[in-house]
């Protein structure tokens, strides 16, 4: 059995310049044998982590003895987790009995109650994949599983950031594209924008691109898509900016399965440090699944009541989908629209209980010119302070800094005359 093999894990790599995305654990089977009901509940709660979306997990009673009895007549899974309350000197002998009934490829995580460095080192030399001291958190358990199956010897993967509007027309696409531009130009990191609104997407228009192929070809290829095909479908809009544009056609409907974008997103992460997802304002199975499995979610909203209601629903649902992950972030767009009563950005953020990442004032001439020319705001007006907001958002979602949008560095105050008009 593999956990009798001496440990040969490599030292951790230095931290990447941009925070790496969370790697999904592959399709594996995990069986846990617990001695206490609290431990069983803890292990079961780990399945709600987005990294565990492909994992089949079951829990059993009995600890080490229960595992030995079970595998005398049943095949072993990819990973066994066992809780033990045995004294440290008795644990290696009990593990030797388990090894006699397990397959050679099976990995083992031991959940113990003794915080002993000597015991930990002995178990690692013995070949145990990980020793976790209880009590612990579900996130610690998931991280340990990730280290074993998803990160060993693997290159860093791209960070995924999804932008979605609280209400149609709130401007999430414009914000997403300009943030991607800011990341690509200020950090000089290759960035890929996925236009997931196949019928009405605007990535091609905003970057003045009309490639013959795009995201539809990648999604329709289903299981046939690979890295070579993905590279061929990408179009380059500028230095470090790559696009998968939408076909923007109504000749057919685009009804996707829940996980139809999953493989495309994983391939994109393997080839680009930053993957920006322009998610349409819709609610169906694949949108829900995408929001549950990406690294960061940014809700873009206008400061009115309908946006507040929708943003609150979105934020609460996303938090429930990702209990162990970062909460969604908020960008308030089109502040200072003439004659419109507005909800203050800070009050808006407090109401939906999300971090206010940025405040973008309404500027019809600037944004209209950029849209008509197929340019980003930085190309139309390089010295405009709005570019600092996009840069601050980009730095935050890529893990470079964590300043909230209501701070001086990443927020943009409205001129006094706009406040009076509002």
C-alpha positions as CSV (number, residue, x, y, z in Angstrom):
1,X,0.0,0.0,0.0
2,X,1.3,3.5,-0.8
3,X,1.2,4.8,2.7
4,X,3.9,2.3,3.6
5,X,6.2,4.0,1.1
6,X,8.6,6.7,2.5
7,X,7.4,10.2,1.8
8,X,9.0,11.9,-1.1
9,X,7.0,15.1,-1.4
10,X,8.8,18.1,-2.8
11,X,9.3,21.4,-1.0
12,X,6.7,24.0,-1.7
13,X,7.3,26.4,-4.6
14,X,7.8,30.1,-4.0
15,X,4.6,32.1,-4.0
16,X,3.5,33.2,-7.5
17,X,3.3,36.9,-8.3
18,X,-0.4,36.6,-8.8
19,X,-2.4,34.4,-6.4
20,X,-3.0,31.0,-8.1
21,X,-6.5,29.7,-8.7
22,X,-8.0,26.9,-6.6
23,X,-7.4,23.6,-8.4
24,X,-10.4,21.3,-8.4
25,X,-9.7,17.9,-7.0
26,X,-10.2,15.2,-9.7
27,X,-12.9,12.6,-9.7
28,X,-11.9,10.4,-6.8
29,X,-13.6,8.3,-4.2
30,X,-13.1,9.1,-0.5
31,X,-14.2,7.0,2.5
32,X,-13.9,8.2,6.0
33,X,-14.0,6.1,9.2
34,X,-14.8,8.2,12.2
35,X,-15.0,7.4,15.9
36,X,-17.1,10.5,16.9
37,X,-20.2,11.9,15.3
38,X,-18.7,15.4,15.4
39,X,-15.8,14.2,13.2
40,X,-18.2,12.6,10.8
41,X,-20.1,15.9,10.5
42,X,-16.9,17.8,9.9
43,X,-15.8,15.5,7.1
44,X,-19.2,15.6,5.5
45,X,-19.2,19.4,5.5
46,X,-16.0,19.4,3.4
47,X,-18.0,18.1,0.4
48,X,-19.6,21.6,0.1
49,X,-16.2,23.1,-0.8
50,X,-16.1,24.0,-4.5
51,X,-12.8,22.2,-4.9
52,X,-14.7,18.9,-4.0
53,X,-17.3,19.2,-6.7
54,X,-16.2,16.1,-8.4
55,X,-15.5,14.0,-5.3
56,X,-17.6,11.1,-4.1
57,X,-17.4,11.1,-0.3
58,X,-19.0,8.6,2.3
59,X,-18.5,8.4,6.0
60,X,-18.6,5.3,8.2
61,X,-18.3,4.5,11.9
62,X,-15.6,2.5,13.6
63,X,-12.3,4.3,13.1
64,X,-9.3,2.1,12.2
65,X,-10.9,-1.1,13.3
66,X,-13.9,-0.4,11.1
67,X,-11.7,0.3,8.1
68,X,-9.8,-2.9,8.5
69,X,-13.0,-5.0,8.7
70,X,-14.6,-3.2,5.7
71,X,-11.6,-3.7,3.4
72,X,-11.2,-7.4,4.2
73,X,-14.1,-7.9,1.7
74,X,-14.4,-4.7,-0.2
75,X,-12.1,-2.8,-2.6
76,X,-10.4,0.3,-1.3
77,X,-11.1,3.9,-2.6
78,X,-8.6,6.4,-3.8
79,X,-8.3,8.0,-0.3
80,X,-9.1,6.7,3.1
81,X,-9.5,9.0,6.1
82,X,-9.4,7.4,9.5
83,X,-9.9,8.9,13.0
84,X,-8.0,7.3,15.8
85,X,-8.0,7.9,19.6
86,X,-5.2,5.4,20.2
87,X,-2.1,6.3,22.1
88,X,0.8,7.5,19.8
89,X,2.8,4.3,20.3
90,X,-0.1,2.1,19.1
91,X,-1.0,3.9,15.9
92,X,1.8,2.5,13.6
93,X,0.8,-1.1,14.5
94,X,-2.8,-0.4,13.8
95,X,-1.9,1.2,10.5
96,X,0.1,-1.9,9.6
97,X,-3.1,-4.0,9.9
98,X,-4.9,-1.6,7.6
99,X,-2.1,-1.7,5.0
100,X,-2.5,-5.5,4.7
101,X,-6.1,-5.2,3.3
102,X,-5.6,-2.1,1.1
103,X,-4.6,-1.6,-2.5
104,X,-1.2,-0.3,-3.4
105,X,-2.5,3.0,-4.9
106,X,-4.6,4.0,-1.9
107,X,-3.7,7.2,0.0
108,X,-4.3,7.7,3.7
109,X,-5.1,10.7,5.9
110,X,-5.1,10.1,9.7
111,X,-7.2,12.3,11.9
112,X,-5.8,12.2,15.4
113,X,-6.2,13.9,18.8
114,X,-2.6,14.1,19.8
115,X,-0.6,17.2,18.8
116,X,2.8,15.5,18.7
117,X,5.6,16.5,16.2
118,X,7.4,13.2,16.8
119,X,4.3,11.2,15.9
120,X,3.7,13.4,12.9
121,X,7.2,12.8,11.5
122,X,7.0,9.1,12.2
123,X,3.7,8.8,10.4
124,X,5.0,10.7,7.4
125,X,8.1,8.5,7.2
126,X,5.7,5.5,7.5
127,X,4.0,6.8,4.3
128,X,0.8,8.4,5.6
129,X,-0.1,11.2,3.3
130,X,-1.2,13.6,6.0
131,X,-1.8,13.7,9.8
132,X,-4.4,16.2,10.9
133,X,-4.9,17.1,14.6
134,X,-8.5,17.4,15.7
135,X,-10.4,19.7,16.2
136,X,-9.8,21.3,12.8
137,X,-11.8,22.9,10.0
138,X,-13.4,21.6,6.8
139,X,-11.2,23.9,4.8
140,X,-8.0,22.3,6.4
141,X,-9.3,18.9,5.4
142,X,-10.0,20.0,1.8
143,X,-6.5,21.7,1.6
144,X,-4.9,18.5,2.7
145,X,-6.7,16.5,0.0
146,X,-5.8,19.1,-2.6
147,X,-2.2,18.8,-1.7
148,X,-2.3,15.1,-2.2
149,X,-4.3,14.9,-5.5
150,X,-4.3,18.2,-7.2
151,X,-1.1,20.1,-6.4
152,X,1.6,17.5,-6.3
153,X,4.1,18.3,-9.1
154,X,1.6,20.5,-10.9
155,X,2.3,23.9,-12.3
156,X,0.3,26.9,-10.9
157,X,-3.0,27.5,-12.5
158,X,-4.8,30.7,-13.5
159,X,-7.0,32.6,-11.2
160,X,-10.7,32.8,-12.3
161,X,-12.7,36.0,-11.7
162,X,-16.3,36.2,-12.7
163,X,-18.3,39.4,-13.3
164,X,-22.1,39.4,-13.2
165,X,-24.7,42.2,-13.2
166,X,-27.3,42.5,-10.5
167,X,-29.7,43.8,-13.2
168,X,-29.5,43.9,-16.9
169,X,-27.6,47.0,-18.1
170,X,-25.7,47.5,-14.9
171,X,-22.4,47.3,-16.8
172,X,-20.7,44.1,-15.7
173,X,-19.3,43.5,-19.1
174,X,-17.7,46.9,-19.4
175,X,-16.3,46.6,-15.9
176,X,-14.9,43.1,-16.6
177,X,-13.2,44.1,-19.9
178,X,-11.6,47.2,-18.4
179,X,-10.4,45.4,-15.3
180,X,-8.9,42.7,-17.5
181,X,-7.2,45.4,-19.5
182,X,-5.8,47.0,-16.3
183,X,-4.5,43.6,-15.1
184,X,-2.9,42.9,-18.4
185,X,-1.3,46.3,-18.8
186,X,-0.3,47.2,-15.2
187,X,0.8,43.7,-14.1
188,X,1.9,42.5,-17.6
189,X,0.1,39.2,-17.0
190,X,-1.5,37.2,-19.8
191,X,-5.2,37.5,-19.4
192,X,-8.1,35.6,-21.1
193,X,-11.6,37.0,-21.3
194,X,-14.4,34.4,-21.8
195,X,-17.5,36.0,-23.2
196,X,-20.2,33.6,-21.8
197,X,-23.1,35.5,-23.3
198,X,-23.2,33.6,-26.6
199,X,-26.3,35.4,-28.0
200,X,-25.6,39.0,-27.0
201,X,-22.0,39.2,-25.8
202,X,-20.0,42.4,-26.3
203,X,-16.4,41.4,-25.9
204,X,-15.8,41.4,-29.7
205,X,-17.4,44.9,-30.0
206,X,-15.5,46.4,-27.0
207,X,-12.2,45.2,-28.3
208,X,-13.0,45.8,-32.0
209,X,-12.5,42.2,-32.9
210,X,-14.5,39.9,-35.1
211,X,-12.6,36.5,-35.2
212,X,-14.0,33.6,-37.2
213,X,-14.0,31.3,-34.2
214,X,-14.6,31.7,-30.5
215,X,-16.2,30.4,-27.3
216,X,-19.1,28.6,-29.1
217,X,-16.6,26.3,-31.0
218,X,-14.9,25.5,-27.7
219,X,-18.1,24.7,-25.8
220,X,-19.7,22.8,-28.7
221,X,-16.6,20.6,-29.0
222,X,-17.5,19.2,-25.6
223,X,-15.1,16.5,-24.6
224,X,-13.0,17.0,-27.8
225,X,-11.6,20.3,-26.6
226,X,-7.9,20.2,-25.7
227,X,-5.1,22.7,-25.1
228,X,-4.1,22.8,-28.8
229,X,-7.7,23.5,-29.9
230,X,-8.1,26.1,-27.3
231,X,-5.0,28.0,-28.4
232,X,-6.2,27.9,-32.0
233,X,-9.6,29.4,-31.0
234,X,-8.1,32.3,-29.0
235,X,-7.8,35.8,-30.6
236,X,-5.3,38.3,-29.4
237,X,-6.7,41.8,-28.8
238,X,-3.5,43.5,-27.4
239,X,-0.4,42.7,-25.4
240,X,-1.3,40.1,-22.8
241,X,-5.1,40.3,-23.7
242,X,-6.7,37.2,-25.3
243,X,-10.3,36.7,-26.1
244,X,-12.8,33.9,-26.6
245,X,-15.6,35.9,-28.2
246,X,-19.3,35.1,-28.5
247,X,-20.9,34.3,-31.9
248,X,-23.7,36.8,-31.2
249,X,-26.3,35.0,-33.2
250,X,-30.0,34.1,-32.7
251,X,-30.1,31.4,-35.3
252,X,-30.1,28.8,-32.5
253,X,-30.6,28.7,-28.7
254,X,-27.8,28.1,-26.3
255,X,-29.1,25.7,-23.7
256,X,-26.2,24.2,-21.8
257,X,-25.8,21.5,-19.3
258,X,-24.7,22.3,-15.7
259,X,-21.1,21.5,-16.2
260,X,-20.7,22.2,-19.9
261,X,-18.2,25.1,-19.3
262,X,-16.2,23.2,-16.7
263,X,-13.6,21.7,-19.0
264,X,-13.1,24.9,-20.9
265,X,-12.5,26.9,-17.7
266,X,-10.0,24.3,-16.5
267,X,-8.1,24.4,-19.8
268,X,-8.1,28.2,-19.7
269,X,-6.6,28.1,-16.2
270,X,-3.8,25.9,-17.4
271,X,-2.8,28.3,-20.1
272,X,-3.4,31.8,-18.6
273,X,-2.5,33.3,-15.2
274,X,-5.8,35.3,-15.1
275,X,-9.1,34.2,-16.6
276,X,-11.9,36.8,-16.6
277,X,-15.4,35.4,-17.0
278,X,-18.0,37.8,-18.5
279,X,-21.1,36.0,-17.1
280,X,-24.5,37.1,-18.5
281,X,-27.3,38.4,-16.3
282,X,-29.2,35.1,-16.2
283,X,-30.0,32.3,-13.8
284,X,-29.8,28.7,-14.9
285,X,-27.8,25.6,-14.0
286,X,-24.6,26.4,-15.7
287,X,-24.5,30.0,-14.4
288,X,-25.1,28.7,-10.9
289,X,-22.4,26.1,-11.2
290,X,-19.9,28.6,-12.7
291,X,-20.4,31.0,-9.8
292,X,-19.9,28.2,-7.3
293,X,-16.6,27.0,-8.7
294,X,-14.5,30.1,-9.6
295,X,-12.1,31.9,-7.4
296,X,-13.7,35.4,-7.1
297,X,-17.2,36.7,-7.9
298,X,-17.8,40.4,-8.5
299,X,-21.4,41.7,-8.5
300,X,-21.8,44.9,-10.6
301,X,-24.8,47.0,-9.6
302,X,-26.4,50.4,-10.1
303,X,-27.4,52.2,-6.9
304,X,-31.1,51.7,-7.1
305,X,-33.7,49.6,-5.4
306,X,-34.1,46.9,-8.1
307,X,-30.3,46.4,-8.2
308,X,-30.2,46.2,-4.4
309,X,-32.8,43.5,-4.2
310,X,-31.2,41.4,-6.9
311,X,-27.7,42.0,-5.5
312,X,-28.9,40.8,-2.1
313,X,-30.4,37.7,-3.6
314,X,-27.2,37.0,-5.6
315,X,-24.9,37.6,-2.7
316,X,-26.9,35.4,-0.3
317,X,-27.1,32.5,-2.8
318,X,-23.4,32.7,-3.7
319,X,-22.4,32.6,-0.1
320,X,-24.6,29.5,0.4
321,X,-23.0,27.9,-2.7
322,X,-19.5,28.7,-1.4
323,X,-19.6,28.4,2.4
324,X,-15.8,27.9,2.8
325,X,-14.8,30.5,0.1
326,X,-14.5,34.2,-0.1
327,X,-17.8,36.2,-0.2
328,X,-18.8,38.0,-3.4
329,X,-17.4,41.5,-4.0
330,X,-19.4,44.5,-5.0
331,X,-18.7,47.3,-7.6
332,X,-21.3,50.1,-7.7
333,X,-21.5,51.5,-11.3
334,X,-23.0,54.6,-12.8
335,X,-23.0,56.7,-9.7
336,X,-24.3,60.3,-10.2
337,X,-26.8,59.6,-13.0
338,X,-28.6,63.0,-13.5
339,X,-32.0,63.3,-11.7
340,X,-31.9,59.7,-10.4
341,X,-32.4,59.2,-6.6
342,X,-29.6,56.9,-5.5
343,X,-28.7,54.6,-2.6
344,X,-25.3,55.5,-1.2
345,X,-22.5,53.0,-2.2
346,X,-21.6,52.3,1.4
347,X,-25.2,51.8,2.4
348,X,-25.7,49.5,-0.6
349,X,-22.7,47.4,0.4
350,X,-23.8,47.2,4.0
351,X,-27.3,46.1,3.0
352,X,-26.1,43.2,0.9
353,X,-23.2,42.4,3.3
354,X,-20.4,42.5,0.7
355,X,-17.1,44.2,0.5
356,X,-17.3,47.4,-1.6
357,X,-14.5,47.0,-4.1
358,X,-15.0,50.0,-6.4
359,X,-17.3,53.0,-7.1
360,X,-17.5,54.1,-10.8
361,X,-19.2,57.5,-11.6
362,X,-21.5,57.9,-14.6
363,X,-19.8,59.5,-17.6
364,X,-21.9,59.0,-20.7
365,X,-19.4,60.8,-23.1
366,X,-16.4,58.8,-21.9
367,X,-17.9,55.3,-21.8
368,X,-20.0,56.0,-25.0
369,X,-16.9,57.0,-26.9
370,X,-15.0,54.0,-25.8
371,X,-17.8,51.6,-26.7
372,X,-18.3,53.2,-30.2
373,X,-14.5,53.1,-30.9
374,X,-14.1,49.5,-29.6
375,X,-11.6,50.8,-27.0
376,X,-11.0,50.6,-23.3
377,X,-11.3,53.6,-21.1
378,X,-7.5,53.8,-20.7
379,X,-7.1,54.0,-24.4
380,X,-9.6,56.9,-24.7
381,X,-8.5,58.8,-21.7
382,X,-5.3,57.5,-20.2
383,X,-5.2,60.0,-17.3
384,X,-8.8,59.6,-16.2
385,X,-9.1,58.7,-12.5
386,X,-11.6,56.0,-13.4
387,X,-8.6,53.9,-14.6
388,X,-7.3,53.8,-11.0
389,X,-10.6,52.2,-9.9
390,X,-10.3,49.5,-12.6
391,X,-6.6,48.9,-11.6
392,X,-7.5,48.7,-7.9
393,X,-10.2,46.1,-8.6
394,X,-7.8,44.1,-10.7
395,X,-5.1,44.2,-8.0
396,X,-7.6,42.9,-5.4
397,X,-9.2,40.1,-7.4
398,X,-5.7,38.8,-8.5
399,X,-4.5,38.7,-4.9
400,X,-2.1,41.6,-5.1
401,X,-3.7,43.8,-2.5
402,X,-6.9,43.8,-0.4
403,X,-8.0,47.4,-0.2
404,X,-11.7,47.9,-0.1
405,X,-13.4,50.0,-2.7
406,X,-14.6,52.6,-0.1
407,X,-11.0,53.5,0.7
408,X,-9.3,56.5,-0.8
409,X,-6.9,54.4,-2.9
410,X,-9.6,52.4,-4.8
411,X,-12.7,54.5,-4.6
412,X,-13.6,57.5,-6.7
413,X,-15.5,60.3,-5.0
414,X,-18.3,62.0,-6.9
415,X,-17.9,65.7,-7.6
416,X,-19.9,67.9,-5.2
417,X,-22.3,69.1,-8.0
418,X,-23.2,65.5,-8.8
419,X,-23.9,64.8,-5.1
420,X,-26.3,67.7,-5.0
421,X,-28.0,66.7,-8.2
422,X,-28.4,63.1,-6.9
